[in-house]
Amino acid sequence: MVTAATLLYATGVYRIRCRVGHERVVTRSQTLAFTVAAILFVVTLSQPVDDIADASFSAHP
């Protein structure tokens, strides 16, 4: 799901930049923020991080 969202976003940004030019609608910092958020989302949901969270929060149901 994250991959699909990232591909759709990248395609949209590419198409917009081709039509109206760079930095007019979606800035590089916005694109970078989306990319970092997607990477962090995947890392957070990965198995090793999930195992660490289970060990660290063992008191929670």
C-alpha positions as CSV (number, residue, x, y, z in Angstrom):
1,M,0.0,0.0,0.0
2,V,2.8,2.4,0.8
3,T,4.5,1.5,-2.4
4,A,1.4,2.2,-4.4
5,A,0.9,5.6,-2.7
6,T,4.5,6.5,-3.3
7,L,4.4,5.6,-7.0
8,L,1.1,7.5,-7.4
9,Y,2.7,10.6,-5.7
10,A,5.9,10.4,-7.7
11,T,3.9,10.0,-11.0
12,G,1.7,13.0,-10.1
13,V,4.6,15.2,-9.1
14,Y,6.5,14.3,-12.3
15,R,3.5,15.1,-14.5
16,I,2.8,18.4,-12.7
17,R,6.4,19.5,-12.9
18,C,6.5,18.6,-16.7
19,R,3.4,20.8,-17.3
20,V,4.0,23.9,-15.1
21,G,7.7,23.7,-14.2
22,H,9.8,22.9,-11.2
23,E,9.0,24.3,-7.7
24,R,5.7,25.9,-8.9
25,V,3.1,23.5,-7.3
26,V,5.0,20.9,-5.3
27,T,8.4,22.0,-3.9
28,R,11.3,19.7,-3.4
29,S,11.0,20.0,0.3
30,Q,7.4,18.7,0.1
31,T,8.5,15.8,-2.0
32,L,11.4,15.1,0.4
33,A,9.0,15.3,3.4
34,F,6.6,12.8,1.7
35,T,9.5,10.4,0.9
36,V,10.9,10.6,4.5
37,A,7.5,9.9,5.9
38,A,6.9,6.9,3.7
39,I,10.3,5.5,4.6
40,L,9.7,6.0,8.3
41,F,6.3,4.4,8.0
42,V,7.8,1.3,6.4
43,V,10.6,1.1,8.9
44,T,8.2,1.5,11.8
45,L,6.1,-1.4,10.6
46,S,9.0,-3.7,9.9
47,Q,9.4,-6.8,11.9
48,P,12.5,-6.0,13.9
49,V,11.1,-2.7,15.1
50,D,7.8,-4.5,16.0
51,D,9.7,-7.0,18.0
52,I,11.6,-4.3,19.9
53,A,8.3,-2.5,20.6
54,D,6.8,-5.7,21.9
55,A,9.7,-6.2,24.3
56,S,9.8,-2.6,25.4
57,F,6.0,-2.3,26.0
58,S,5.4,-5.7,27.5
59,A,3.1,-4.2,30.2
60,H,0.6,-3.0,27.6
61,P,-2.2,-5.3,26.5
